[in-house]
Amino acid sequence: MRINRIRTTAVAVTALAAALSLTACGGEDKAMGTKSAGATETAAPAASDTGDTAQQDAPEAGAPETQTVPVGGKHAGGNGDSRAKKPETAPNAEAAASIPACTPQNSTVKVSSVSRPINHLLLTVTNTGSKDCAAYHAPFLRFDDAQAVYPILDDSKPQAVVVLSPGEKAYAGIGLLGQPGEGEPVKSDNLGVIMVDKNNKSKGEATLKLPAETYTDSLGFVTYWQSDVETALMF
């Protein structure tokens, strides 16, 4: 601390001497009828330049903004822009959230066998109501009297909720078995399909008869609802 005070004092003395020198020179210039070259054109402090630049670089109030920060985050400049606190929700996702879920009351579900890929089944839900419904998340499946729901394949989550107009369909693929020798196949006769709402809560269960000779094991899965058959069966 002492060293810092000594240095500060020395700098102050130097600055004072310089100021007196400039004053003396200015007085001489006035006496001779001339103007000092640097006396009135002092550069603005660096801090003011930084502030001006920050204001120039800030986005205009009406400019569109890409939401790439977490909810409640701020811009890199830390200026507390309230626009950065908006949730990262796409408009179509907001609209889908207000649409009723597809349930056993407004839709029908069926299960069918497919030739490719092997050891797969296809679930199809059809909107039989008079209004749009949304196939939220993935269906909860129970084979026969299983206590736990069938595993859901997270990698199959679509970018947007599948919304069905009356008569339209959505699809989910069911992988029945893992690699040969990795699980113990168990024969199942019935399938419970539980539809869910936007909060992933049960909205009713439909019980379906499985195709003959259906075997499952603990390594199987069901996909999220998809808008086309090809995507539902690609996993």
N, C-alpha and C positions, 0 to 999 in steps of 0.2 A: 504493500500500500504506500509506503513511504517513497519508493522508487517511482511509482506512478504519479504521485503528487509532484515530485521533482520534475518529471518530464512534462507534466501539464503546465507547471509554472514556466518552464523554459519556453514551451510553445507559445504561451500567452505573451511572454516578454518579446519574443521574436515577432509575433503578429502586431503588437503595439508599436514596435520600432518600425515595422513596414508601413503601418498606417500613418505614423508621423512623417515618414519619408515621403509618402504619397501626398500628404497635406502640404508639406513644404514645397514639393514639386508643383502642385496645383497652384500654390500661391505665386510661385515664380512665373508659371505660364500665364496666369491672369495679369500679372504685372507687365509681361512682355506682349500682352494682347494675343496670345496663342491659346489653343485648346488642348488639354491632355488627351492622348489617344485612347487610353484604357479606363479613364475615370468613370465614365457613365455607361459603359457597355459591359457590365458584370454578368457573367453567365449565371443562369438559374441553377439552384441547387439540384443535385442528382435526384433527391427524393421527389421533387416536383415532376421531373421527367418521368420517373417510374409511375407516378400516379396518373399522369396524362396518358401514358401508353396503355395502362390497364383499362382506362375508360374507353379508349379507342378500340381495344381488342374485345371488349365485352359485346355479346350478341345483342342485336336490336330487339326491342320488345316484341315485335310481331314475327320474328324469324322462327321457322320450324326448328325443333330440337329433337335429336335422337336420344331416347332414354337408355343410356348404357351404364347408369350408376344404380346401386342398390336403393331401395326405398328409404327416404330420409337422408340420402347422401347430398354432397355439395359438389360444385364445380371445383376444378383444380385450384382456382384462384382463391377459394375460401371466402367468397363474398356473400355467402348466405342466400343465394338466389333461390326463391321459393319454388321456382319451376322445377328444380332438380329433385324436389321431394315428392313428385307425382309417382304413383305406383306404375310399375312397368307392365301395364295391361293393354293388350291390343284392343282396338275398338270392337273387332268381331268377337273377342273373348268376353268383353263386357256384355255384348248383346246376347251371346249364348248363355251367359249366367242367369239371364232372366227367363229363359225358355224352360218349360216344365220337362222333367225327365221322362224318358221312355220307360214305361212300367208295364206289368202284365195287364193293367186296366186300359191302356191306350195303344198297346202293341202286342204282337205275337212273336214268339221265339221258336226256332226249330234247330235241330242238330242233324247233320248229314255227314256221311262218309265221303272221302275224296280219294282219287287214285294217286295223286301226287300233291305234296310229298307223302311218303309212307308214314304210317303211325300218326296220322293227323285226322282231326275232325274239323268241321266248319260250323260255326254258330251263325245264324242269320236272324236279325231282329227287323221286323217290318212295322212301320207306323200305320196302325189301323184306325187312328182317330181322325178328327176333323181339323186339328191344329198341329202346328209343328211340335216336335219333341226332340230332345237331345239325348244321344247315347253317351252318357258321361262315363269317364274312366274306363274300367274293365269290369266285366261281369264277375261276380263271386260264384264259383262252381263248387258243388259237392257231389261226389260220386257215391251213389247208394247212401249209406248212413254215416259217411265220414264226418268226424267231429270238426276237422279243420278244413278251411277253404283251400282250393287248389292254388298252387303258386302262380303269381302274375308276373309276366315278363316285362320288366321296366323298360328294356330297350325298345319296346314296341310302342311307346307313348307317342301319339301323333302331335303335330304342331298346333292343331286346333281341334276343338270339340266337334264331333260329327253331329250335325243338325239335320233331322229328317222331316221333310214335308210329308203330308199324308200320302201313303203308298210307297214311300222310299224305304231303302234298306241300309243296314249297316252290318258289318261282319267282324267276327273274332275267330282267330285260329286256335285250335287246341292241340298242343303237342302231347301225345299220350305216353311215350316212353323215352328214356334216356338212351345212351349207348348200350349195346348188348352187353350183358354181364354186370352193368353198373347198378341196376335196381332189381327188385323182385316184383314181377308183373302180377297184378291182381285183376280178376275178371269183375266187371261192373255191368249192371243192367239198367240202372236209372241215373239220370243226371238232374240235379237241382240247379237252376240258373237264377241267381239273385241280381236284379237290376238295382242300380244305385243312383242317387241324386248328385248334384254338383258338389255336395259335401262328403261324398263317398259313403252315404248312409243308405241302408237297405230301403227299397221301395216296393218290395214284394218278390215272391219266388214262383217260378214256373217249373214244374216237374216234367221232364221229357224221358221218353223211352230211347235208350241208346241202341245203335246198330248192333246186330248180333256179333258175338265174340270180340267185344271191346275190352281191351286190357290197358291198365294204367300202372304207373309206378310213381315213386316219390320224386322223380326227376322230370316229370312232365310240367306243362305250363299252359296258361291261357294268355292271349294277347289283349291289348286294349282294343276297343271298338275302332274299326277302320271304315273308310268310305268305299273301299273296293275289295274284291275277293283276293286279287293278286297280292296286295299288301298284307292282308290278314294271314296268308299262307306262306309268306316269304321267310318266316323265322324258323 
